[in-house]
């Protein structure tokens, strides 16, 4: 159902692959930033980086599913 809605919204698999790679870059940048903050804020910054790190596989798989519809 979600894939059908994305396909109707003209989202293409290539866009999801690029978004997946962009979230990897975002995760790495958040992780590097977590190392520069003080000790009290470091836990939240690291959790934020790990949370964003869960997104790339999901977006890549959505891109694979969209490729089947194309």
C-alpha atoms as an extended CHARMM CRD file, in Angstrom:
* protein
*
        70  EXT
         1         1  UNK       CA              0.0000000000        0.0000000000        0.0000000000  PROA      1               0.0000000000
         2         2  UNK       CA              2.7660000000        2.4650000000        0.9010000000  PROA      2               0.0000000000
         3         3  UNK       CA              4.7220000000        1.5500000000       -2.2040000000  PROA      3               0.0000000000
         4         4  UNK       CA              1.6520000000        2.1040000000       -4.3650000000  PROA      4               0.0000000000
         5         5  UNK       CA              1.1090000000        5.5410000000       -2.8010000000  PROA      5               0.0000000000
         6         6  UNK       CA              4.7410000000        6.4930000000       -3.3330000000  PROA      6               0.0000000000
         7         7  UNK       CA              4.5530000000        5.3270000000       -6.9470000000  PROA      7               0.0000000000
         8         8  UNK       CA              1.4310000000        7.4090000000       -7.5240000000  PROA      8               0.0000000000
         9         9  UNK       CA              3.2330000000       10.3950000000       -5.9750000000  PROA      9               0.0000000000
        10        10  UNK       CA              5.9340000000        9.9440000000       -8.6700000000  PROA      10              0.0000000000
        11        11  UNK       CA              8.6630000000        8.9480000000       -6.2240000000  PROA      11              0.0000000000
        12        12  UNK       CA             11.2200000000        6.8760000000       -8.0900000000  PROA      12              0.0000000000
        13        13  UNK       CA             13.6030000000        4.2060000000       -6.8660000000  PROA      13              0.0000000000
        14        14  UNK       CA             16.6230000000        6.3400000000       -7.7130000000  PROA      14              0.0000000000
        15        15  UNK       CA             15.3490000000        9.0550000000       -5.3990000000  PROA      15              0.0000000000
        16        16  UNK       CA             15.0430000000        6.5680000000       -2.5570000000  PROA      16              0.0000000000
        17        17  UNK       CA             18.5550000000        5.2410000000       -3.1910000000  PROA      17              0.0000000000
        18        18  UNK       CA             19.9340000000        8.7820000000       -3.0510000000  PROA      18              0.0000000000
        19        19  UNK       CA             17.9530000000        9.4490000000        0.1200000000  PROA      19              0.0000000000
        20        20  UNK       CA             19.4190000000        6.2970000000        1.6400000000  PROA      20              0.0000000000
        21        21  UNK       CA             22.9530000000        7.4510000000        0.8910000000  PROA      21              0.0000000000
        22        22  UNK       CA             22.1290000000       10.9210000000        2.2230000000  PROA      22              0.0000000000
        23        23  UNK       CA             20.9580000000        9.4700000000        5.5240000000  PROA      23              0.0000000000
        24        24  UNK       CA             24.2540000000        7.6020000000        5.8270000000  PROA      24              0.0000000000
        25        25  UNK       CA             26.0780000000       10.9160000000        5.4650000000  PROA      25              0.0000000000
        26        26  UNK       CA             23.7070000000       12.4870000000        7.9880000000  PROA      26              0.0000000000
        27        27  UNK       CA             24.3140000000        9.6710000000       10.4550000000  PROA      27              0.0000000000
        28        28  UNK       CA             28.0860000000        9.9910000000       10.1810000000  PROA      28              0.0000000000
        29        29  UNK       CA             27.9240000000       13.7690000000       10.5790000000  PROA      29              0.0000000000
        30        30  UNK       CA             25.7130000000       13.4230000000       13.6650000000  PROA      30              0.0000000000
        31        31  UNK       CA             28.1050000000       10.8500000000       15.1010000000  PROA      31              0.0000000000
        32        32  UNK       CA             31.0950000000       13.1400000000       14.5410000000  PROA      32              0.0000000000
        33        33  UNK       CA             29.1720000000       16.0150000000       16.0920000000  PROA      33              0.0000000000
        34        34  UNK       CA             28.3860000000       13.8140000000       19.1050000000  PROA      34              0.0000000000
        35        35  UNK       CA             32.1070000000       13.5180000000       19.7600000000  PROA      35              0.0000000000
        36        36  UNK       CA             32.4900000000       17.3080000000       19.9230000000  PROA      36              0.0000000000
        37        37  UNK       CA             29.7630000000       18.0880000000       22.4870000000  PROA      37              0.0000000000
        38        38  UNK       CA             30.2870000000       17.9670000000       26.2240000000  PROA      38              0.0000000000
        39        39  UNK       CA             29.7220000000       14.8250000000       28.2520000000  PROA      39              0.0000000000
        40        40  UNK       CA             26.1810000000       15.6990000000       29.4150000000  PROA      40              0.0000000000
        41        41  UNK       CA             24.8240000000       16.1030000000       25.8760000000  PROA      41              0.0000000000
        42        42  UNK       CA             26.8580000000       13.2920000000       24.3140000000  PROA      42              0.0000000000
        43        43  UNK       CA             24.3390000000       10.5480000000       25.1530000000  PROA      43              0.0000000000
        44        44  UNK       CA             21.4780000000       12.2920000000       23.3790000000  PROA      44              0.0000000000
        45        45  UNK       CA             23.6540000000       13.1260000000       20.3780000000  PROA      45              0.0000000000
        46        46  UNK       CA             24.8280000000        9.5140000000       20.0470000000  PROA      46              0.0000000000
        47        47  UNK       CA             21.2710000000        8.1830000000       20.3310000000  PROA      47              0.0000000000
        48        48  UNK       CA             20.1890000000       10.6180000000       17.6350000000  PROA      48              0.0000000000
        49        49  UNK       CA             22.9630000000        9.3730000000       15.3450000000  PROA      49              0.0000000000
        50        50  UNK       CA             22.0050000000        5.7400000000       15.9730000000  PROA      50              0.0000000000
        51        51  UNK       CA             18.3320000000        6.4940000000       15.3100000000  PROA      51              0.0000000000
        52        52  UNK       CA             19.1610000000        8.1080000000       11.9710000000  PROA      52              0.0000000000
        53        53  UNK       CA             21.4460000000        5.1500000000       11.2500000000  PROA      53              0.0000000000
        54        54  UNK       CA             18.3860000000        2.9010000000       11.1230000000  PROA      54              0.0000000000
        55        55  UNK       CA             16.9070000000        4.7840000000        8.1660000000  PROA      55              0.0000000000
        56        56  UNK       CA             19.2290000000        3.8110000000        5.2440000000  PROA      56              0.0000000000
        57        57  UNK       CA             18.2550000000        0.1230000000        5.0010000000  PROA      57              0.0000000000
        58        58  UNK       CA             14.5750000000        1.0040000000        5.1240000000  PROA      58              0.0000000000
        59        59  UNK       CA             14.9050000000        3.5910000000        2.3580000000  PROA      59              0.0000000000
        60        60  UNK       CA             17.0230000000        1.2310000000        0.2590000000  PROA      60              0.0000000000
        61        61  UNK       CA             14.3870000000       -1.5070000000        0.5460000000  PROA      61              0.0000000000
        62        62  UNK       CA             11.6270000000        0.9460000000       -0.3500000000  PROA      62              0.0000000000
        63        63  UNK       CA             13.7020000000        1.8540000000       -3.4100000000  PROA      63              0.0000000000
        64        64  UNK       CA             13.9620000000       -1.8370000000       -4.3270000000  PROA      64              0.0000000000
        65        65  UNK       CA             10.2030000000       -2.2250000000       -3.9960000000  PROA      65              0.0000000000
        66        66  UNK       CA              9.6040000000        0.8560000000       -6.1410000000  PROA      66              0.0000000000
        67        67  UNK       CA             11.9610000000       -0.5260000000       -8.7790000000  PROA      67              0.0000000000
        68        68  UNK       CA              9.6560000000       -3.5460000000       -9.1390000000  PROA      68              0.0000000000
        69        69  UNK       CA              6.7290000000       -1.1780000000       -9.8470000000  PROA      69              0.0000000000
        70        70  UNK       CA              8.6630000000        0.7710000000      -12.4780000000  PROA      70              0.0000000000
